[in-house]
Amino acid sequence: MTDIADRPEIAPELRLVPHAFRRTFGRPAQGVWYAPGVLNLLGGAVRVHARWGAIVSGERRDDGVLELVSVNRPAERAVLPSDDVPAWARGVRARGGATLMCSVDLPQGSGLSASEALNAAIELALDEIDQPAPEPLDLPGQRLLVIDTRIRRDAPQTEQPHTPGSQDLGAELTAYHRAQRPDPEQDAVVEAALQAGARGASMLIDPPGRPAVALVDADLVPAVRKAITKAVEIPPRYLTITPGPFKAAALR
């Protein structure tokens, strides 16, 4: 059977990780698994999957150890269970065993739950199961603008109780934000987005970051980004998501 790393019908970004596994360990990987980043809105009541996410490739092992190697940080290996875990692998559930090469194109704390995506991809690798596709959001002509404020704090940020009360996602986002205890940077982002014409906006909980999200008409995205950047001291990073259904995938 042709090595996954050499199969031309597989997308290049999926072939890259098993290629890195073969280069590192000198043997082909048994499979490659992908899970998208998840944008948790309204405390997880609404979940949107992004096209960015986590890819893992590797093989099972019988000693119960979960060994993780990063494509971008090959010297920072994680061996779980352990109390000494590099930052990129923190939050991974210690359930093994396998040796996996990992690639995550989401910065931690940006609002797209990098650790959740990595955990989902690892779960696929360990269980060889697919997760059901989320229900699509019907938001024609609208975008979800994720704002990574680039603020990182060790202090925990918890969710306050909030019960959705309408079918208007924009209004619900803003109501959710008002019920929370945002950091000043998140509050500034939300207020700037609303004043620039966003349909709604709220903080996101993705420690150690302090991200936010805004529901914006597609043609207003540049104006909202400009208003937010002007309102804060540190220029944020932005990700623009077109809401739609995505599904975690496995290839073997």
Salt bridges, closest charged atoms under 4 A:
ASP3 OD2 - ARG22 NH1 2.84
ASP6 OD2 - ARG22 NH1 2.84
GLU9 OE2 - ARG7 NE 2.87
GLU59 OE2 - ARG27 NH2 2.56
ASP63 OD2 - ARG61 NH2 2.83
GLU67 OE1 - ARG61 NH1 2.86
GLU67 OE2 - ARG77 NH1 3.10
GLU116 OE2 - ARG47 NH2 3.10
GLU123 OE2 - ARG93 NE 3.68
GLU123 OE1 - ARG95 NH2 2.72
ASP127 OD1 - ARG95 NH2 2.90
GLU128 OE2 - ARG252 NH1 2.84
ASP148 OD1 - ARG152 NH1 3.05
ASP148 OD2 - ARG237 NH2 2.92
GLU172 OE1 - HIS162 NE2 3.49
ASP183 OD2 - ARG153 NH1 2.57
ASP183 OD2 - ARG210 NE 2.86
GLU185 OE2 - ARG153 NH2 2.77
ASP187 OD1 - HIS177 NE2 2.75
GLU191 OE2 - ARG178 NH1 2.54
ASP217 OD1 - ARG199 NE 2.54
